[in-house]
Amino acid sequence: MREVKVPSVIPIYALGGIWLVYALLFPMYRWADFLIATLLSVGAYFVLSRLIPPKVELVEDKPAPIRTGNAAHDEQLQQWQAYRRELAALRKQISDAGVGAKLDSILTSSDQMFELLKADAGKFHLVRTFSTYYFPTTISLIKRYVDYGDNPSQGSNVTTAMRKIETAVDTIEKAFHDALDRLYRDETLQTEVEIEVMEQMLRKDGLGGANDPFMKK
C-alpha cells in the first residue's frame, strides 16, 4: 500500500463558479471583463488550493509482472495472485473478529504457498485443486457472507447460512494450512535426499568427520 495525495475539486468548482457569476453580473463584450474574470478565478483557485489540503488515500500497488520464463507457470501464478487480491478485498468488509482472523490465516498461508509455487513450477500438482476449486469457492462463500451481513432483515434462513459459512471457513483454513505443510514436506524430503547424497559423497571421498584423512593423527 502507498499513500496518494488527491487534490480537492473545490478550487476547480470555484474557478468555474466565478466565471459564471461574473458573466451574470457584468457584460462580457469588453476585453477588460475577460481579464478581470480570469484574474479573479485564477486567484480563487490558487488561494483555495493552499487553504484546502489534498486528501491522502491508500492505494494498493499493482503487483509486478511475473516472468519465470515459463508462460504456463506465469499464468498459474497470476491467477493465484488474482484470487488472493479478491479475497483480501473481501476480508476488509468482514466485521466479525473470528471470521476475520480465519481469513487472515488463509491469506498468510496462501502467500507462503505462492512463494513456494513461484520457486518451483513442479509443485503445482500438489495443490492444483486450490487454484481450480478451493480458492474460487472460498471467494464465492465470503461474497455471500458479506451480502448476508448487509441484509437488514437477517431472518432465520440468513442467520443459519452465515453460521454454516463460518463453519466452512474453519475447514478451509485447515485445508490451506495442510496444503502449505504438504508443500514444505515435499521440500524437506528433497532437502533430506540432497543431504544424504552429499554425505555419501563425503564418505566416498574420505572427507568429513572421522572419515576425513586429514583429521587422523
Secondary structure as the mmCIF struct_conf table of DSSP 4:
data_model
#
loop_
_struct_conf.conf_type_id
_struct_conf.id
_struct_conf.beg_label_comp_id
_struct_conf.beg_label_asym_id
_struct_conf.beg_label_seq_id
_struct_conf.end_label_comp_id
_struct_conf.end_label_asym_id
_struct_conf.end_label_seq_id
STRN STRN1 ARG A 2 VAL A 6
BEND BEND1 VAL A 9 VAL A 9
HELX_RH_AL_P HELX_RH_AL_P1 ILE A 10 LEU A 25
BEND BEND2 PHE A 26 PHE A 26
BEND BEND3 TYR A 29 ARG A 30
HELX_RH_AL_P HELX_RH_AL_P2 TRP A 31 LEU A 51
BEND BEND4 ILE A 52 ILE A 52
HELX_LH_PP_P HELX_LH_PP_P1 PRO A 53 PRO A 54
STRN STRN2 LYS A 55 VAL A 59
HELX_LH_PP_P HELX_LH_PP_P2 GLU A 60 ILE A 66
BEND BEND5 GLY A 69 GLY A 69
HELX_RH_AL_P HELX_RH_AL_P3 ALA A 71 ARG A 91
TURN_TY1_P TURN_TY1_P1 LYS A 92 GLN A 93
HELX_RH_AL_P HELX_RH_AL_P4 ALA A 97 ALA A 119
HELX_RH_3T_P HELX_RH_3T_P1 ALA A 121 LEU A 126
BEND BEND6 VAL A 127 VAL A 127
HELX_RH_AL_P HELX_RH_AL_P5 ARG A 128 THR A 129
HELX_RH_PI_P HELX_RH_PI_P1 PHE A 130 TYR A 134
HELX_RH_AL_P HELX_RH_AL_P6 PHE A 135 ASP A 150
BEND BEND7 PRO A 152 SER A 153
HELX_RH_AL_P HELX_RH_AL_P7 SER A 156 LYS A 204
TURN_TY1_P TURN_TY1_P2 ASP A 205 GLY A 206
BEND BEND8 GLY A 208 GLY A 208
HELX_RH_3T_P HELX_RH_3T_P2 GLY A 209 ASN A 211
HELX_RH_3T_P HELX_RH_3T_P3 PRO A 213 MET A 215
#
